[in-house]
Amino acid sequence: MDLQTTYMGMTLRNPLVISASPLSEKLDNIKKMEDAGAGAVVMFSLFEEQIRQETASFNFLMDQGTNSFAEALNYFPGIDDYRVGIDHYLNLIRQAKDSVDIPIIGSLNGTTSGGWMDYAKAYQEAGADGLELNVFFIPTDTGLDGLSVEERYLDILRIVKDSVSIPVAVKLNPYFSSMGNFAKKLSDEEGADGLVLFNRFYEPDIDVDTLEILHTLELSSPNEIRLPLLWLGILHGKINATLAASTGVQGSTEVIKYLLAGADVVMTASCLFKKGIPYIYQILAELEEWMQARDFKSVNEMRGVMSQSNVADPVAYERANYIKILQGYQAV
Ligand SMILES: Cc1cc2nc3c(=O)[nH]c(=O)nc-3n(C[C@H](O)[C@H](O)[C@H](O)COP(=O)(O)O)c2cc1C
């Protein structure tokens, strides 16, 4: 069975990519991921706030009395709260590159254009094969219009792309008013080599007893694949960037669905926390088994077979289908 795929211009031995999480904080885990069969590893993120705190430019800003930013930073973890510092991170990239053959993709996480983006270059110099940009931005300012939010992403991508020669992917959230158009802008206008659909938004909850905002992190469940699946299915074949599916993978079934919708790679994090790194091996074995049973000889052959461009009824991805579902629901 030929599982090979191309992502961000890189040839991967298979489409299962480990997405950013603390599992990659340990070199030993990265080696285990390779041993279990992973196609590539995305490292956990360095955060803009962390970089600003760790670098001299931040001190300079503080000295200049840019209080609003300093105050805002008080809400973020202090410098000692990050488990891994910048130097350690860059060393980990170097060590991973010396120890494994699969691609290592560094992750940078930030929301404004600034000095933190210089670290894209540092990732490249440390040997990263690619870079994933996670712009986890929540536009709480009601004065900020959608175009400005998009511009922020495009600016960050443009600056990073200009500073490195390694491929760059953008990890997106699904909350854009015209997702397809924005994806096309990132890809075809600004040259994103990959789009990761989607970032899992960590939303607050409320404790009704203590009246506190809760920030618990729940690992994902399989029904969460539906939103990424929709957009992968729609975007497959319509933009230049390669597509990564992210969120909800618990086993081979979700991987198969994502590939059929049109993903070039499928990422997973939560299920490895639940089942351990060697579970990668089982997912891949089951994927091959499924392909064999359906006579698909390669991942390339099955990719996008169920995308909007390829299904007999493209309306299945559109409003008409929504109406059918609502009208067809039988109340008990
Ligand atoms: C404990 C934990 C830590 C994570 N840390 C990061 C991170 O540093 N950077 C990032 O871009 N995504 C991070 N993620 C998000 C994952 O990469 C992934 O996008 C998300 O969990 C959805 O995929 P899943 O359903 O396979 O878990 C983290 C997820 C978990 C569970």
The ligand as an SDF file (V2000), in Angstrom:
LIG
                    3D

 31 33  0  0  0  0  0  0  0  0999 V2000
   -2.4310   19.5350   25.8380 C   0  0  0  0  0  0  0  0  0  0  0  0
   -2.4660   20.1880   24.4940 C   0  0  0  0  0  0  0  0  0  0  0  0
   -1.5360   21.1600   24.1640 C   0  0  0  0  0  0  0  0  0  0  0  0
   -1.5350   21.7780   22.9180 C   0  0  0  0  0  0  0  0  0  0  0  0
   -0.5780   22.6960   22.6100 N   0  0  0  0  0  0  0  0  0  0  0  0
   -0.5900   23.2860   21.3790 C   0  0  0  0  0  0  0  0  0  0  0  0
    0.4170   24.1970   21.0170 C   0  0  0  0  0  0  0  0  0  0  0  0
    1.3800   24.4410   21.7410 O   0  0  0  0  0  0  0  0  0  0  0  0
    0.3220   24.7970   19.8050 N   0  0  0  0  0  0  0  0  0  0  0  0
   -0.6990   24.5280   18.9220 C   0  0  0  0  0  0  0  0  0  0  0  0
   -0.7250   25.0840   17.8300 O   0  0  0  0  0  0  0  0  0  0  0  0
   -1.6520   23.6370   19.2380 N   0  0  0  0  0  0  0  0  0  0  0  0
   -1.6210   23.0210   20.4420 C   0  0  0  0  0  0  0  0  0  0  0  0
   -2.5940   22.1100   20.7540 N   0  0  0  0  0  0  0  0  0  0  0  0
   -3.6840   21.8570   19.7900 C   0  0  0  0  0  0  0  0  0  0  0  0
   -3.4220   20.6030   18.9710 C   0  0  0  0  0  0  0  0  0  0  0  0
   -2.2660   20.7280   18.1840 O   0  0  0  0  0  0  0  0  0  0  0  0
   -4.5980   20.2850   18.0610 C   0  0  0  0  0  0  0  0  0  0  0  0
   -4.7600   21.3120   17.1090 O   0  0  0  0  0  0  0  0  0  0  0  0
   -5.9080   20.1420   18.8200 C   0  0  0  0  0  0  0  0  0  0  0  0
   -5.7310   19.4240   20.0240 O   0  0  0  0  0  0  0  0  0  0  0  0
   -6.9310   19.3980   17.9670 C   0  0  0  0  0  0  0  0  0  0  0  0
   -6.4540   18.1460   17.5760 O   0  0  0  0  0  0  0  0  0  0  0  0
   -6.8950   16.7970   18.3250 P   0  0  0  0  0  0  0  0  0  0  0  0
   -8.3520   16.7030   18.2380 O   0  0  0  0  0  0  0  0  0  0  0  0
   -6.1890   15.7120   17.5720 O   0  0  0  0  0  0  0  0  0  0  0  0
   -6.4220   16.9100   19.7230 O   0  0  0  0  0  0  0  0  0  0  0  0
   -2.5520   21.4450   21.9820 C   0  0  0  0  0  0  0  0  0  0  0  0
   -3.4860   20.4470   22.3010 C   0  0  0  0  0  0  0  0  0  0  0  0
   -3.4510   19.8080   23.5310 C   0  0  0  0  0  0  0  0  0  0  0  0
   -4.4550   18.7360   23.8230 C   0  0  0  0  0  0  0  0  0  0  0  0
  1  2  1  0
  2  3  1  0
  2 30  2  0
  3  4  2  0
  4  5  1  0
  4 28  1  0
  5  6  2  0
  6  7  1  0
  6 13  1  0
  7  8  2  0
  7  9  1  0
  9 10  1  0
 10 11  2  0
 10 12  1  0
 12 13  2  0
 13 14  1  0
 14 15  1  0
 14 28  1  0
 15 16  1  0
 16 17  1  0
 16 18  1  0
 18 19  1  0
 18 20  1  0
 20 21  1  0
 20 22  1  0
 22 23  1  0
 23 24  1  0
 24 25  2  0
 24 26  1  0
 24 27  1  0
 28 29  2  0
 29 30  1  0
 30 31  1  0
M  END
$$$$
